[in-house]
Amino acid sequence: MSSLDRKQIRSDKWMQRLMKTGIPVAIVSALSLWIGWWLKIPGLGQVFIVTASIALAIGMLYNVRFVYLSVRQLKAKEKS
């Protein structure tokens, strides 16, 4: 698969939405872990667990969508 095909897949509306929500959630997750450990705030550990779970789920959805669109694109190429 060429990089042009990947760019087309990544420009999908849902792929963009997943990326724009997943990256900030992952940043909040990492920051809550580090700041909670550094400042000894146990509540931030719970924030980390919740945001890490959400970031993991969004990442899995992103990967599933990417594979789905890739397979659909390959099938469309085979037909033509």
Secondary structure by P-SEA (a helix, b strand, c coil): ccaaaaaaaaacaaaaaaaaaaaaaaaaaaaaaaaaaaaccaaaaaaaaaaaaaaaaaaaaaaaaaaaaaaaaaaaaaac
